[in-house]
Every structure is written in C-alpha cells, then in structure tokens.
Amino acid sequence: SVAQLPTITEQSHTQVAYPFDEDFTIKCEARGNPQPTFNWTKDGKPFNLLSDPRIITFNNSGTFVIQNHGIISNFQGKYRCYASNALGTAMSEEIELIVPSVPKFPKEKIEPLDVEHGDSVILHCNPPKGIPPLHIYWMNIDLQHIPQDERVSMSLKGDLYFANVEENDSRSDYCCFAAFPRLRTIVQKMPMTLKVSRFKHANDSGSPNAAVTKANFIKERKPKLLIPPESAGSSSSVTVIKGGVLLLECIAEGLPTPHLSWVKVTGNLPKDKSVKENFGKILKIEQVSAADEGTYQCTASNPMGRTKHEFHVHVE
C-alpha cells in the first residue's frame, strides 16, 4: 500500500534488426505504486504503439514486439520509454533500433591497368560498409577463385597484391566479392581489367631464338615492402588486448618473388599458438598474454637483397 515512484527495471539497448528475423522485441519494464502506465517516443516525437498493426503490446508492460512482414526500415530510429504514475515519471535510456541497408559497391567505370611484365600491381577492393563480419573473395566472372600464392595474395584489407606480374595474369574479369553473412548478402564490384605486356627485341642477327626480354633485365629488383609501406618507416607500434588475437602483416613486391620470414627479436616465437598465414605474409598469435609483448620482425628476401620491418607490440 506504500506509494512508490516508477523505476525502470528492464530495458532494451541498441539492437540491429536483420531483414529476415521474424520479429523484434523492444523491452521496457517498470515497477511503482500505483502501477505505472507506459508511453513511448521515437526520434523525440510521441510514438503510438497502436499506430501499426504489426506491433504487439502487453498489459501492464511497456514492452512491444514488431512483427516482420517485409519492409521494416520505417521502424528504424531512437526510442525512449516513459513509465508514469501519480507520483512522477521514469525515463529509460535511449534505445536505438538499426535496420541495416543492403551494402552496395558504387557503379563505376574502372580503367584497365596496362602494365609491363615484372611490374608490381595492387587491385583495390574498397568494400562497402555493412554489419560485420565481412569476408572478401577475389574471383573471375565464372565464380572461380583467383589462385593465390607467394607472388599473388590478398591483404587483410581485401586488396589483391602482385609482387610481380606475368603475362598469364592478363584478364578482364578480376572481381572483388564482399560477403556479409549476417545480412545474407554478397555484393560484387565491377570487373577490373589487367593487361600485362612483354616487350621483346631481337639481336642484330635477327634470330628469333636470341630474342630477349628487355623488361626482365631492368625489372629484377630487391624486395620492397608495400604493407607496412616503407614510407611509414622501418618500425611501427601495435597494441593488442590481453586474450585477443595479434595479427601482423607484411606484403612485399620484387622480382624474383620475395619470400617472407618472421622472428621475435626479443625472445622466441610462441610455437604453441603462433601460426603463419597467407603464404607467410601474416603472423597470427591467438590468446595473447603479457609474454607476447616485444619486438617482432618480418624480412622479405630474394636473390637481389632483403628488407625488414619491426613491430613493437604492447599488450594491454
């Protein structure tokens, strides 16, 4: 029988409404004496729960359920719940309902890349923003994966790197696909064209067997790091949370194709939990502990020389 001001006891927080979920519950419960009555606002304006037949309400509760019958984007917004009785009103924190739109690549005309045998090339994906996780694939128009190896590989960001190009890299259908599993959506970037040419000249005798490739003599070169870029210096700092995953990435160009190797300068690589991925270009350490702090070094080498980068890793 004691009069009691309303108090919010339970409420939803920001939530994402996926287009294929059956319904979405937005919670608001409160106690008080007399029993509170409930009102809602959406984006700062009064929101009547009876305004849409898809909304289900409950007695003596502010909670409501939105049934998904297709288009729900008009429910996107910031909601607040108010529980009132004769003594006063309690207000919930803001509850944002996000209805993600389907990510799309821009419609664009991508100019063909004309390069010479042995050149280094990067094909950029620049995937659209969407609800993570995001998976990126490089395929041709027939949905066959572009083969990857030490020479050709994809960076963590999703760009396709060629340490050096060969004539059989020429094709007009390099396609970047971005998959968003939580949206059940895969989107495709406009195809890209790569043309690789080899310039030949014959010697004075005119014998075709004596034809040499001018490009190869000029292009043989020691490795150069593209990730991290050499312009950023020979060392960088990385902070990782204890218990998390450490990912260090080095991608190099050069001719012949550079080989990547990793060492921990301040001790040994933890054998039980460190793995090398992407043809040696990524060092991955899971379940990071304080012992993993220190300096790690990647080295890219080929017969022409070598280049290095140091990562100073801090564990928080």
N, C-alpha and C positions, 0 to 999 in steps of 0.2 A: 504493500500500500504506500510505500515511500515514493514520492515523486522523484523522477530521475531524468536528467538531461540526456538527449540522444548521444550515443557514442557509436562511431563506425567500428564494427568488429571484424569485417572481412570485406576485401575489395579486390577487383582485378587490377592488373598493371598493364603496361603496354603489351599488346599482342598483335600477331600477324595473322590475318585471315586468308588462308590459302584458298584459291578459287574452287578446289574440288573437295574441301571439307564439307561435311553435312550441315553442321550448324556451329555457331559461335556463342559462347556464354560470356556475358559481362556481369560480374558479380558486384553486389553491394548489399551487405547485411549490417543491421544496426540494432542496438538494444536501447531501451528507455522506458519510462513510465510517465504518462500513458504511452502505449505502443506507437512508435514513430510512423509517420506517413512519408512516402518517398517521392522525390521529383528528380528529374534529370535535365542537364543542359548538354547541348552538343555545339562545340565551337562557340561557346559563350551565349548561345540562344536557347530558350526553353525547348525541350525535346519531349514530345508527347509519345509515350510508348504505345498508344492506341492508333498512332498515325499510319502504321503499316501492318497489313495482315500477316506479314512474315514474323512479327515479333510476338513471342510468348511471354506472359508475365505470371507472377506467383503472388498469392495472398500474403500480406504482412512481410513482404520482402521487396527489396529494390532490384534484385537480380532479374535480368531478362535474357532471353535466348533469341538470336537471329537465325531463322531457318534459311539455308542457302538454296534458292531456286534459280540459280543462274547469276544474274548481274548483281553484285553486292557492293560495287565501288561507291554507290551513294551513301553507304554506311561508314565510309572512311571518315575519321575525324577525332576530335578530342572531347571526351565525355567527362562530366562530373556528376556525382550523386549527392543529393541533399536529403538528410533524414531529419524530420521536424516533428516536434510536439509542442504542447502549450508552453514549455519552459525555454525552448530555443531550437536551434538548428545546428546539426553537424554536417560538415562538408568533406567529401572524400578527396583524395589526391586525384590529379588528372589521370584519366585512363585513355591512352591513345589506341585506336584501332587502325591498323595499317592494312590496306588492301593493295598488295603489290601489283604493279602493272607488268605486262609481259615485256622482258628486256628485248631490245631490237638493235641490230647493227644499223648504222646510218646507210642509206642508199648512196653510194659514191662510185665515181669512176676512178679506178686505181691505175695509174700509168704503168705500162710494162717496165720492168727493170732490165736494162741492156748491160750486161757485164762481160768481162773477159775471163777466160779460163784461169783459175787460180785466185781470182778476187775473193775477198770476204764479203758476205752479204747477210743482212738481217731482214726478215719479213716480219712486220709488226702486226699483232692481232688486235690490241686495244679493245678488249671485250666490253660489252655494255654492263652497266651496274645492275645488280639483281640480288635477291636474297641468297647469301652463301648457303652451302658450299658451291663453288664454281669449278667445273672441270673443263679443260681446254684440250682439243684434239686438232691435229693437222691432217687433213685427208684430201684426196682428189675428188673430182665431181662424182665418181662412181663409189664414193664412200670407202675407198681403200686407204689405209693409213700411209702417210709418207714415211718411208723407212728412216729410222734414226740410228746413229752410231757415234763414234768419237768425232767424226767430221761434221755431221748434221744433227742438231739436237735442239730441244725446246727449253727455254728458260723457265724459271719458276713463275715469271710474269705472263708466260704464254707466247713469247716471240720465238720465231724459228731462226736459229743461228747456223750459218755455214762457215766453218773455219776457212774453207776454200771451196770454190765451185768447180764442178766438172761438167763436161758437155751434156751428160745424161741427166743433169739437174734441170735442163730446159723443159718447161711445161707451162701450159696456160691455165692450169686449174689448181693452184695452191689455195686451199680453202681452210679457213680457221673456223672451227665449230666451238661454240660455248654452250655447255650443258648446265642447267640449273635443276638438279634433281628434286628440290623441294617445290619447285614450280612445275615439275614435269614438262620442262621446256628445253628444246635445243634450238639455238639460232645459228645462222651461217653468215659469215662475212662474204662480201663479193669476191669472186675468184681473183687471184693475182697471177700475173704472167712473169716468168723469169726466162730470159734468153741468154744463154751462155755461148759465146763465140770464141773460136781459137784462130789466132792469126798465124798463118804459115808463110814462110818464104823459102824458095829453093836456092841451093848454092849455084855458083856460076856454071857448073857442068850441066845444069838443067835436069839432073837425075832426080826423079820424084822420091827415090829412097833416101836421098840426102836432105829431104825437107825437114826443117827443124821448127820447133815452136818457139817463136820469139818470146811469147808470154811467159813460158815456164822459166827461161833463164832469168828473166827480170824479176819474176814474182816469188822465187824461193826466198823465204824470209824467216827470221826468228819469230817466236810467238809473241803476241801482244794481247793483253787481257782486255776483253770487251765488258765483262762483268767480273768484279767491280771495274769501272772504267779507269784506265791509267791516269786520266786527267784528275781523278779524285785522290791521287797519291798512292803510295805503296803500302799504306796500312789504314785500317778503319776500326771503329769500335762497335760492338754488338752487345746489347743487353738482353738477357733471357730470364724468364721467371723459373725459379726452382720447381722441378716436377714437370716442366714443359718440354717442348721439343726445340732443339737448336738446329737450324738449317743454315749452312754456309755454302755459297755458290761461287764457282769460278768458271767462266767460259772464255776460251781464247781463240784467236784466229792465227793463221800462219800456214806456211807450206814448206815441207810436208805437214800433215795434220798433227797438231801438238797433242802430247799425252799429259794428263793431269795426275798429280800425286799430292797426298796430304800428309803432314806431320803435325804433332803438337810440340811446339818449340819448348814449352815449359813442362816437360814430362812425356808420358806415353798416351797415345790414343786409347780410350777405354774400349778394349776388344769386345767385351760382352754386349755393349749397347751402341756402338758406333757402326754405321753402315755407309757405304759409298753408293750413290745412286746416279742415274742419268749418265752412264758411261764414265764414272769417276768425277763428274763435274759438281756433284752435291755431296757434302759431308753432313750426315744426319745423326744426331745424338738424341735419343729419347730419354725420358725420366731424368732430366738434368739435375745434378746435385752440385754442391759447393765445390767438390773436387774437379768439376769440369771447367771451372774458371781458368783462364790463362790465355796464352797466345797460340793460335793455330796458323799454319802457313800452307797455302796451295802453291804448287810450282807447275807451270806449263812448259814443257820442253820438247824440242825436236832437234834434228842434227845441226840446225843453224844456230841454236842457242836456247836460252831459257829466260823466263820472267817469273816473278813471285809477288804474292800479296799476303800481308799478315792481318789476321783478325784478332783484336784484343777483346776477349769475351768476358763479360761481367755477369755474375749470377745474382739475382735479387730474390 
